[in-house]
Amino acid sequence: VIDLPTELAIFHDLLFEPTEKSISLRVKRLVSQGDATTAEFLLDSFPSSDDAKLRTYLPVLKLYCEQGDVSSALKLFKMMRNEPKVRLEPENYVLLIATLAENGCFRSNAVDIEGAKELGYNHSSGPLLFDELMMEMSEDVLEITSASARRLYNAFATGFQEHSNLQPIHSLGGLATENIEARPDELIASRVTVGETTATCPRSGVKLNLIKLEDHQRTQLQNSLLQLSTNSFEEFAQNNRIDTDYAAQQLNKFADWLDTREGKPFTAIVDGANVAYYMQNFEGGMFNFHQINFMVEALQKMNENPLVIIPYKYSMPTFMVTMGTKRRKHKRDKKEQEILDKLITSGKLYVAPPRCLDDYYWMLASVSDQTNSRNGENLDVLSDNKEGRWPGTRPMLVSNDLMRDHKLGLLEPRLFRRWFSCFIVNYNFT
């Protein structure tokens, strides 16, 4: 049987520069034949570039894992992680870690994985290699699915068969919650309920670390947002003969305001439009100022100092509101005006300038140093704080926005995910 797509890909690569698509077709053919080594050799011959994607490498990684070739799997995984355009998903980490666990690579008496130290790992096997891989995973992964959790559990049950406490789970089964303190010699692979006020695992007694952005990461994110703001505004500016630097200048002005203002530092940034439109997708729904007011009052009762950021148009006496397919004019009433005036008077409102995307403003506010008002103070709240405040990074960013704007995809993926896990706090009204 002639594999026409693959033959065409080979013919293409003989005549022209290989592309990601042609290489992917040839790799998949080799993988289907069980030839992972030649497939990886083909990958190595493809120059590292922005065209290399997850789908190019993943079939080879899966085959190495199926064959139990842990050394080659780890080497290829490290290569994938270093490729700028390869965005690893949680399932990719689970695939590698589960394969190593099944082959007993994390046992204290495990045989060293060939080439692990040459890849930059400090350990070639055992629990400490597992720790290193989990640290890498924590930079990319916010959560895993129940299926992935089951896959990992069963992998450890296979690789640590002498631990009778781990019994394989059926493929349709689920991990039951287990909050009993583990014995000193027990292997822990459990689903637990982490204490909301203690951030402690009930099985191991280990306290979860607070995920934070390093100073250089905060600076990188700020610079990226400034560039995104400029890029987003350029097309509009060119069509309307406006200074293309306007958006960046306005965002810089906001950053300077945050750094130079006096008073208490902000500990909660509120995505005003997201809160105002929450559950308003019905006939008669609106930009609800009362919901913003409710959020501000709730945060203040939690000993937080909130800053609400809204787009410019919602600061006007009248503005257009689109709900579903209907578009209508909304005129602010007396009570709504009182809410707006109170926010302005108390210094808890910032209006994004006209034609500027408010998303960049509340994202920037979350990583601002707030130099004057903070005065060197660490705003983060520990799990055992005496005030009973919600533990975590400050300022928190209150929003249910899923951040699917295609422009945000231009941010460095690992930095974006780390920022998202550090600062975003979801909400509901009950």
N, C-alpha and C positions, 0 to 999 in steps of 0.2 A: 504494500500500500504506500503510495507516494503522499507525503505530508507537504502539500502544495505551499501553504503559508511559510513553513520553515525553509523549503527549497528556495522560495522567492527571497526570503530574508538573507540566506547565505549568498545568493546571486547578487543581491543589493550590496552586501558588505564587501564583495569582491570588487565591485565597480565604484562604489562610493564610500564616503565616511560612514561607519556604523552609527546607528541611532539607538536610543533607548528602546524603542519598539522592536527593532530588528534583533537586538541582543536578547530582549525578553523572550521573543519567539524561539530563538535558538536554545536558550537556557531551558525553557519549558520542555522542549523536545528531549534534551539530554536528561533532564530530571525524570521524565516519563520512562526513560530507558534505564533509570537507576544509576546513572553516571554522574554523581555529584562532583567528583574531582575535576572532570573535564569541564563541567558547567562553571565551576569556580574559576578555572583557568581562563575560560572565556570572559568571565567578569573582570578578572585581573587585567586582561588585554584591552578592556574598554576604558579609555582615559577617564579619570575622575573628573566629573563636571556637574553642572547644575541639572543635567538631564537624568542622573542616576536617581531612581525612585525605589520605594519599598517593594513594589511588585517585581522589580528586576532581581532583587536578592532573595525574597521570601521563599520561592520554591526550592532553592538550593538549601537554605537553612532548614526548612521542613524535612527535606530528604536526609540531611546529616542527622537530624534529631531522630527520625524514624530508624536510621541505621545504627543509632547509638554511638556515632562518632563524635564524642563530646569535645575533643580537642579541636576538630575542624569547625564544629558548630560554634564554639566560643570564639575562635579566631574570626569567623565570618560575621558573627554578631557584633564584635568590636569594630570591624570594618564598616558595617551598616551604621553603627552609632556615630561614627566619625564623618559620615557622608552628610554634607549640609542639607541636601534635599530629601534625605530619608527620614521620614517622621515616624518613629516607632510608636506602635499602639500598645496598650496594656497587654493584649493577647500575645504579642511578640515576646515580651519579657516573660510572660507565663510559660510560653513554649520552651524557651531556653532553660529557665529555672526548674521547670517540671522535669525536663529531660535529664538535667544534672542530678536532681534529687532521685529520680527513678534508678539511675545508674550508681547510686551510693556515693556521689562525689562530695556530699556535705557531711559524711560520717567522719568522726574524729580520726579513724584509722584508714581513711580513703587513700588510694593511690593518687599521686600528684597528676594533674592534667598537663600533658605535654604542651609547652609553649605559653602557659598562662602568665608567667612572670614577664616574659618577653612582650606580652600585650599590655603590660603596665599594672597588672594586679600584684599586690603584695603577697598573696597566698595562692597556692596552686590547687588547694582542695580544703575540705573541712568546713566547719562552721564559720571561720573567719572569711573564707571566700564567699560564702553565702551572704555575710554582712556587707561585703564590698559590692556585690551584685544588687542587693536591696537598696544600697545607698544610691547607685546609679538609677535604679528603677524609680526611686522617690523624686528624682529630678524631672521625670517625664510623666509620671502616672498619678492621677488624682484618686482613682478608685478602680476596682475590678468587679466584674460581674460575678454572680453566684456560680455560674458554670466554670469560670476561671478559678474561683476559690475551691470548688470541688475537685478540679483538675490538679491543683497544687496539693490538696490534702491527700488525694489518692496516690500522687507521686511520692510523697513522703512516707505514706503507708507501705509502698512497695520498696523504697530504698532503705527503710529502717524497720525491717520485718521483725527484728528482735524486740521491738517496742509493742507489746501486746495491746497497749491502750489505743493504738491507731488501727482501726478496722476499715477496709475499703468501703466507699459509699457507692450505691447504685448510680448509674448514669443519669437517672431521673430523680435521684434523691437530693436532699438538701442538707446543709450543715446546720445542726441544731446549736442553739446558743448554750455555751458552757462557761459559767462564771465561778466555778469552784477553784480555789487555789491549787496549783499543781504540786505534785510531789517533787522532791529535790532531783530525782533521777528520771523524771518524766519528760518525754519529748512533747512540746506544746505545738499543736497545729489546730487551733480552735477559733471558732467564731465567738466573740465576746461582746459584752456591753461595757464600753469605756465610760468611766465615771465623768459626768458632765462638769463637776466642780473639781475633781482631782486629776483628770486626764491620765488615769492610771489603769493599766490592764489588770483585771482581777485574777487572771490565771498566773501571770508571771510577776506581778507587782512592779513592772517597769512603767515609768512615767513617760508619756509621749513627749517628744521634743516639739517646741513651737517652730513651725516652718517660717523662715524669714528671708527677705531679700538682703543680700550683702550690699554695702554702700555702692560698689561699682555697678551692681545690677540695677539699683535704683537710678543711678545716673544714666545708664544705658537705656532704661525704659523711658526716662524723661526725654532724652535726645531723640529716641525713636518716635515718640508722640509728636514732638515738634516737627519732625520730618514728615510724618503722616499728615499732620494738619496742613502743612504747606502743599503737599501733593494733592490732597483732597480739594483744596481751594483753587489750584492753578487753572483747571479747566474753566471753572466759573469766572475767574478773574480775567482770563484771556478773552472770553466771550463778551465781557462787560467792561473791558478796559479799566480794570482795577489793579492796584499794586498786588502782585502775587505773594509778597511777603506779609500781607495784612494778617492772615490767619496765624502765622508763627509769631508775629509781633504781639497779637492779642493774647495768645497763649503764654508768651513770655511775661506779659504784663500781669496776668493772673498768677503765674509762679512767683513773681516779685512781690505781689500783694500778700500771698501766703507767707512768704519769708519775712516780710517787714512789719506786718500787722502786730499790734499789741493785744493783750488780753489772753484768755485761756486758749490753749491750742485745741484744734478740732480733733475729736476722737472718733467721729462717725461722719462719713460723707454719704449724702443721700442722693441717689439718682432720681431727681424730682419728677421727671416725666414718666419714668417707669412706675413709680409709686402712685402718681395721680391717675394713670390709666389702668391700674391693676383691677381686674374683674369688671372693666367698664365696656367690654365688647358686646353691647346689647343696644337695642333701640332706646334712645334717650340717654345712652352712656355719654360721659363727658370727661374732660380734664378736671379731676376732682381735687380741688384745693383742700377740702376737708380731710382727705386721706393723707395729704402731706402734713397737715397740722397734727393729725392723730399720730403719725410716725414720729414727728419731732417731740411731741409730748411723751410718747412711750420711751424714746431714747433718753430723754432727760430724767425720767423716773429710774432709768437704769444707770444713772450717774454718768451719762455720755454728753459730750458737747457737740451737737450736730451742725453740719453745714449742708444746706440744700442747694443743689445746682439745677437750674432749669434753662431750656432754650429761650432765646430772646422773645420769640413771638408770644409766649405765655405770660410775659410781663406786660403786654399791651392790654388796654381796656376791653378790646374785642379781638377775636382771632378765630380762624377756621379750624373746625374739628372734623376729622374723618373717622367714621365708625363703620367698618365693613365697606359697603359700596356707597354709603351716603355721606355727603359732605354738607356741613351746616356751620353757621356762624354762632359763636358763643360769646355772650356779653357777661363780663364779670359782675356779680351782684354785690351788695353791700357787705355781706358776711365774708365773701371770698376776698374782697378788698381789705377787710380788717385782718384776715389771715396773712395776706401778702405784706401789709404795712407792718404787722408785728414781726414778721421775719426780717424785714429790712431794718427796722428800728433796733432789733436785738443783734444785728450783724450776722444772722444765720442764713442769709440768702446771697447767692452769686448768680447773676444772669449772664449766660454765655452771650458774647456779642453777636450782632446780626450776621447771618450767613456762615456762622462757625458751628461745628459739630460739638454738642455738649458732652458727648462720650469722652472726648479727649480731656475735657476739663475735670470730670470726676475721676477719671483714671489718673491724671497727673496729681490731683489733690491727695490721692491715697498714698503716693510715694514722696510727697513734698517734705522737706526737712522742717518747715515751719520754724525757721531759725530763731526769730525773736521770741515768739510766744512759747516755744518749747524750752528755750534756754538750756539746751543740753539734757533735758529730762527724757528718760525712756518712757514712752507712752504705752508700751505693751503691758497687758494685764496678765498676771500669773494665775495659774489655776487655783492657788490657795490664798488669793487676795482676801483681806478682811472685809472689804466693802461689799463682797458678794457680787461683783461685776462679772459679766460674761468674759471668760478668759480668751485670750488670743491677741493677734497683732492689732495695733492701732496706728492710724485710724482704720476702722473697719469701713467697708464700702457696701452700703445697703442697696441691693438691686437684685432683681430676678432676671436681668438681661443675660441671655445665653451666649453673648459675645460672638455671634455668627457673622457679623459684618465682614465681608470679604477683604476689606482694607486692613482689618486687624490681623489677617493672615500674613501680612508683611512683617509683623513683629517676629523676632526670633522665637521659634516654637517653645523651647524649653523655658526661656525667660517668661513668656506669656503664661504658660501653665503654672509655673511657680508663683507668679504674681497672682493669678486667679485663685490658687489654693490658699494663698496667704491672706488675701484681703476681702474677697467676696463673701457676704453674708446674705442668704436668702430670707424671705419673710413671707408671712401671710396675715390676713386680718381675721380674727375670730371673735 
